[in-house]
Amino acid sequence: MEYKVMKKKFSKSVQTALKEDLVAIIVYGGAASKRIFSGVSDIDFFIILKSLDNLSKPLSETYQVLSEVMMQYLEDPLFSSILDYDILVEDQLPTAESLRGFSSVRALALSEGELLYGENPFKDLKIDETELKYGARVMVQDYLDKLTSLLFMPNFDVVPEDGEKVEDESLEAEREFLAVDAILSAGQAYQMVQKKEYVNMPDVVLFGETDPIDGIDNPLLQDAGLLRQGVDVNVDNFYNRAIDFCGSILKLI
């Protein structure tokens, strides 16, 4: 229920705050197709502003207006954990001739997004297979780099006031969160390249069981899906397997 309420309330607040400077509001990802991990999936908003030359006020002032809207929701426990957003001006959008550095994976997701206000400039955007593969590889490589970086980060002990050392569990929790995200996103990138359409996270997990990928640690997808939903699952060597999983996906894309 909170997803439907959030989309309506947030969109209305942004429209009221930005008025004529707003071009479009798009919800993309699982929240657009209603294929989500209930309670833990984000709502991804994409806000498009007028070009810099056509804004009624300087960009910094426009961002300040938006930040005041965001804070209302980020301070609300009902919405803070599921709100995610990007803000771009029209000058930054891809064109029919070039993606202009814009992620092809995200462009594909936005082309199938739910329009809450204005017109969707991604709807008729053509993304060829080469562009999609490149965007997918960049996405997986980014996660692989993050996983590798966090792997070599030392796990310092915490020394409380009584002077007795205890193991710092925050780094392990951060590693698990990143590994879950990396596995699901890598699986998503692969499936999007194969199907040439946006694939929701719950479907990524499902494909790991019904349409397994040759040479890939497919059970890890189910484990990551369960962990994403808060299920207590004990997975041996989870972090290192996540690194290997992303590396294997890179070879296949």
C-alpha positions in Angstrom: 0.0 0.0 0.0 2.8 2.4 0.8 4.2 2.2 -2.7 0.9 3.5 -4.3 0.6 6.2 -1.6 4.2 7.3 -2.0 4.0 7.6 -5.8 0.9 9.8 -5.6 2.0 12.0 -2.7 5.6 12.5 -3.9 4.6 13.3 -7.4 2.0 15.9 -6.2 4.6 17.5 -3.9 7.2 17.8 -6.7 4.6 19.3 -9.1 3.5 21.8 -6.6 7.1 22.8 -5.7 8.5 23.1 -9.2 5.5 24.3 -11.1 6.5 25.4 -14.6 10.1 24.2 -14.2 9.1 20.6 -14.2 9.1 18.6 -17.4 8.3 15.0 -16.3 8.2 12.6 -13.4 8.8 8.9 -14.2 8.8 5.9 -11.8 10.9 3.1 -13.2 12.0 -0.3 -12.1 9.9 -2.8 -10.1 7.7 -0.1 -8.6 6.5 0.8 -12.2 5.5 -2.7 -13.1 4.5 -3.7 -9.5 7.0 -6.5 -9.5 8.8 -5.8 -6.2 10.1 -7.2 -3.0 7.4 -5.8 -0.8 8.7 -3.6 2.0 12.3 -3.6 0.8 12.2 -2.5 -2.8 12.8 1.1 -3.6 10.6 3.4 -5.6 12.9 5.0 -8.2 11.7 8.4 -9.3 13.2 10.2 -12.2 12.6 13.9 -12.3 13.3 15.9 -15.4 13.7 19.7 -15.2 13.6 22.2 -18.1 16.8 23.0 -19.8 19.1 25.4 -18.0 18.2 28.3 -20.3 14.5 27.9 -19.6 14.5 27.4 -15.9 12.7 30.3 -14.1 15.4 30.5 -11.5 19.1 29.4 -11.2 19.6 25.6 -11.0 21.0 25.8 -7.5 17.8 27.5 -6.3 15.7 24.9 -8.1 17.6 22.1 -6.3 17.1 23.9 -3.0 13.3 23.9 -3.6 13.5 20.2 -4.4 15.7 19.4 -1.4 13.0 20.8 0.9 10.5 18.5 -0.6 12.8 15.5 -0.3 13.5 16.2 3.4 9.8 16.0 4.2 9.8 12.4 2.9 13.2 11.4 4.1 12.2 12.3 7.7 9.0 10.2 7.4 9.8 6.6 8.4 7.0 5.3 6.1 8.8 6.6 3.1 12.5 7.2 3.9 13.6 3.6 3.4 12.0 3.2 -0.1 12.5 6.7 -1.6 15.2 6.9 -4.4 15.4 9.6 -7.0 17.5 11.2 -9.8 17.2 14.7 -11.1 18.3 15.8 -14.6 17.8 18.8 -16.8 16.7 18.4 -20.4 20.2 19.2 -21.6 21.5 16.0 -20.0 19.0 13.6 -21.6 20.0 11.2 -24.4 18.9 11.9 -27.9 18.0 9.8 -30.9 21.6 10.3 -32.2 23.5 9.6 -28.9 23.0 8.4 -25.4 25.4 11.2 -24.4 26.9 9.1 -21.6 23.6 8.1 -20.2 23.3 4.5 -19.0 21.7 2.3 -21.6 20.4 -0.1 -18.9 18.6 2.8 -17.1 17.4 4.3 -20.3 15.7 0.9 -21.1 14.1 0.8 -17.7 12.9 4.4 -18.1 11.4 3.6 -21.5 9.1 1.1 -19.8 8.5 3.3 -16.8 5.3 4.6 -15.3 4.7 8.3 -16.3 3.3 10.3 -13.4 3.6 13.7 -15.0 4.5 15.2 -18.4 5.8 13.1 -21.3 8.4 10.3 -21.3 11.3 11.2 -23.5 12.7 7.7 -23.2 9.5 6.0 -24.6 10.6 6.0 -28.2 14.4 5.9 -27.6 16.1 3.1 -29.6 18.8 1.3 -27.8 20.8 -1.1 -29.9 22.3 -4.4 -28.7 25.9 -3.0 -28.6 24.8 -0.1 -26.4 22.8 -2.3 -24.1 25.7 -4.8 -23.7 28.1 -1.9 -22.9 25.8 -0.4 -20.3 25.3 -3.9 -18.7 29.0 -4.5 -18.5 29.7 -1.1 -17.0 27.0 -1.8 -14.4 28.4 -5.2 -13.4 32.0 -4.0 -13.4 31.1 -1.2 -11.1 29.7 -3.7 -8.6 32.7 -5.9 -9.0 35.0 -3.0 -8.3 33.0 -2.1 -5.1 33.1 -5.7 -4.0 36.8 -6.0 -4.5 37.5 -2.7 -2.7 35.4 -3.7 0.3 37.1 -7.1 0.4 40.4 -5.6 1.2 39.1 -3.2 3.8 40.4 -4.2 7.3 37.8 -5.2 9.9 38.9 -3.2 12.9 37.9 -4.3 16.3 35.7 -2.0 18.4 36.9 -1.1 21.9 34.0 -0.1 24.1 34.3 1.9 27.3 35.1 -1.2 29.4 38.2 -1.7 27.3 37.3 -5.2 26.0 37.7 -5.7 22.3 34.6 -6.9 20.3 34.4 -7.6 16.6 33.0 -4.8 14.5 30.0 -6.3 12.7 29.2 -3.2 10.7 31.7 -4.1 7.9 30.3 -7.6 7.6 26.8 -6.2 7.3 27.9 -3.7 4.7 29.6 -6.5 2.7 26.5 -8.7 2.8 24.3 -5.8 1.7 26.6 -5.0 -1.2 27.0 -8.6 -2.2 23.2 -9.1 -2.4 22.8 -6.0 -4.5 25.7 -7.0 -6.7 24.4 -10.5 -7.4 20.9 -9.4 -8.2 22.1 -6.5 -10.3 24.5 -8.7 -12.3 21.8 -11.3 -12.9 19.5 -8.4 -14.0 22.1 -7.1 -16.4 22.5 -10.5 -18.0 18.8 -11.1 -18.4 18.2 -7.6 -19.8 20.8 -8.2 -22.5 19.3 -11.6 -23.3 15.7 -10.4 -23.4 16.3 -6.8 -24.6 13.8 -5.5 -22.1 13.7 -4.4 -18.5 13.7 -7.3 -16.1 12.5 -6.8 -12.5 14.5 -8.1 -9.5 11.9 -10.7 -8.4 12.0 -12.1 -12.0 15.8 -12.2 -11.9 15.5 -14.5 -8.9 12.8 -16.6 -10.6 14.9 -17.0 -13.8 17.7 -18.3 -11.6 15.5 -21.3 -10.9 13.4 -21.7 -14.0 15.9 -20.6 -16.6 19.4 -21.2 -15.1 22.5 -19.7 -16.7 25.1 -22.3 -17.8 28.3 -22.0 -15.9 26.9 -19.6 -13.2 26.3 -20.1 -9.5 22.5 -20.0 -10.0 21.5 -21.0 -6.4 23.3 -17.8 -5.3 20.5 -15.8 -7.0 17.8 -17.5 -4.8 19.9 -16.9 -1.7 20.4 -13.2 -2.6 16.7 -12.9 -3.2 15.9 -14.3 0.2 18.4 -12.1 1.9 17.0 -9.1 0.2 13.7 -9.9 1.7 15.2 -10.2 5.2 15.1 -14.0 5.4 17.8 -15.3 7.7 19.8 -17.5 5.3 23.3 -18.9 6.1 25.3 -19.0 2.9 28.8 -20.4 2.9 31.5 -18.1 1.5 28.8 -15.7 0.3 31.0 -12.6 -0.3 33.7 -14.4 -2.4 31.0 -16.3 -4.3 29.4 -12.9 -5.1 32.7 -11.7 -6.6 33.0 -14.9 -8.7 29.4 -14.5 -9.8 29.9 -11.0 -11.1 33.1 -12.0 -12.8 31.3 -14.9 -14.6 28.5 -12.7 -15.7 31.0 -10.2 -17.2 32.4 -13.0 -19.3 28.9 -13.9 -20.7 27.7 -10.4 -21.5 
